[in-house]
Amino acid sequence: MNIFRRLRGMFGTSLVWAGLWGVFGLVYAGALSLFFLATNRVVSLHIFAGNLIMNTAFWVTWGAVAGLGFSGALMLGRSSNAFKDLSARRVALCGAAGGMLGPLFAMGIELSATGRSTLAYLPPYYVAGAVLGSACALATLWIARRDAGSDADSGSSDPVQLSEGVPDFSAARSRHGAHQRR
């Protein structure tokens, strides 16, 4: 497989996971901020909004790192099987490994910036990362298997369906490539 195609897949996974984790982070940070607002622990709505934005950005970044870690773990432990044919256990383990990269990444930044690390805060983040990573990985596998099932039902082996009215230039490309090789 082409390296650029793999990199595109890694970054695509990273973007999708960043979006999913961002939604989770928005809900989590919103509930936490509303709790603090209701208990008068937040001084103003500016602090409320800032906290909401910063926490959501944190979860989006963590999701992007986790998506890269997941797809990288799958690439390192690759086999000749298609993604939909991988076992759920293997995919969940790769997702958990990717999810735990966020705290490692944050710890590395903290160590380089301050020279110390607050390891006491990390175990809950490792657990959250492993659970979210496994859940996203299994959801990705479920979608791939469901999509493969719908392709089998339609009788098509091509995962990309061209819409009506869009010309197929693959024959022209193959003739052009054959012409240039002569």
ABEGO torsion letter per residue (X at the ends): XBAAAAAAAAAAAAAAAAAAAAAAAAAAAAAAAAAAAAAGABABAAAAAAAAAAAAAAAAAAAAAAAAAAAAAAAAABBABBAAABBAAAAAAAAAAAAAAAAAAAAAAAAAAAGBBBAAAAAAAAAAAAAAAAAAAAAAAAAAAAAAAAAAAAGBABABBBBBGBBBAAAAAAAAAAAAAX
